[in-house]
């Protein structure tokens, strides 16, 4: 009689351990999911900021181009200079976009490889 009660109590604590493990796994899954959502949000924010910067640069270039066009008065020499200036500015925009892309990738890698494993407070 007495040994079956002991076995039952041992079984109950084993079940409690399993329940605790399942709860911890569920909590860990929630933490990882939340971290992924936050990372996705930061990536989207970085992309949006980069796109806004590109739009601003394009608008500035368009304005400069129109100003140069109106004040130019024609002539092949001015047109060639304008073309060269435009190519230079486009090169600068491409360089800035590429530099920003590298920083975004570095930031994403940092977010991916840095995981906070401390459990939340109870």
N, C-alpha and C positions, 0 to 999 in steps of 0.2 A: 504493500500500500504506500509506504512512505517514499519509495524511490520514484513512483510515477508522479507524485506531486513535485518532486525536485526536477524531474525531466520537463514537466509542464512549465515551471517557473523559468527554467533555462531557455525553453522554446520561446517564451514571451519576451525575454530580454533580447534574444536573437532577432525577433520580429521588430522590436523597438529599434535595434541597430539598423536593420534594413530600412525601416521607415525614416530614420534620421539621415541615412545615406541618400535615399530618394529625395528627401526634402532639400538636402545640400546640393544634390545634382540639379534639381529644379531651380534653386536659387542661383547657382552658377550659370545655368542656361540663360536666366533672366539678365544677369549682369553682362554676359557676353553679348546678348541681343541688344541691350541698351548701349553698350560700347560701340557696337557696329552701327547702330542708328546715329549716334553722335558723330562717329567718324564720317559716315556718309554725309551728314549735315555740314561738317567742316570742309569736306571735299567740294560739295556743291557751293559753299560760300566762297572758297578759294577760286573756283571756276567762274562764278558770277563776278567776283572782283576783277579777275583777269579780263573777262569779256567787257566789263565796264571801262577798264583802262584802255583796251583796244578801241572801243567805240569813241572814247574821248580823244585819243590820238588821231583817229580817222577824221573826226569832226574838225579838229585843229588843222589837220593837213588840208582838208577840203576848203576850209576858210582861207588858209594861206594861199592855196592854189587859186581860188577865185579872186582874192586880192591881187595876186601877181598877174592874173589874167586881165583884170580890169585896168590895172595901172601899167601894164606892159606896152600896149600900143602896137604889138606885132613885131616882126623882124625875126629872121631865122636864128640869130645869135641868142636873143632872149629866150626863144622857144627851146633851143638846145640847152641853155643854162637851166631853164625851168625843168626840163626833162631830167637833167643830171641831178638837180636838187631833189626832185621827186624820188628818183631812184635811191639817193642817199637816205632820205627820210624813210622810205619803205624798208630799206636795209636795217635802219635803226629800229623800226617797229618790229621787224622779224627777230632781230637780236634780243630786244626786250621781251618779246613773247617767249622765245626759246629759253632765256634766262629764268623767266618766271616759271616756265614749265618744269625746269630742273628743281627749283625751290618747292614747287607744289609736290613733285614726286618725293623729294626728301622729307617733306612734312608728312605725307601719307605714309611713307615707310616708318617714320618715327611713331606715328599713331598706331600702326599695325604691330610694331614690335614692342611697344610699351603698354603692358597690360597691368592694371591695378588689381592685385589679387587679394587685397584686404577686404574681408567681409564687411558689409554695411552694419552699422550699429543696430542693436536690437531695440 
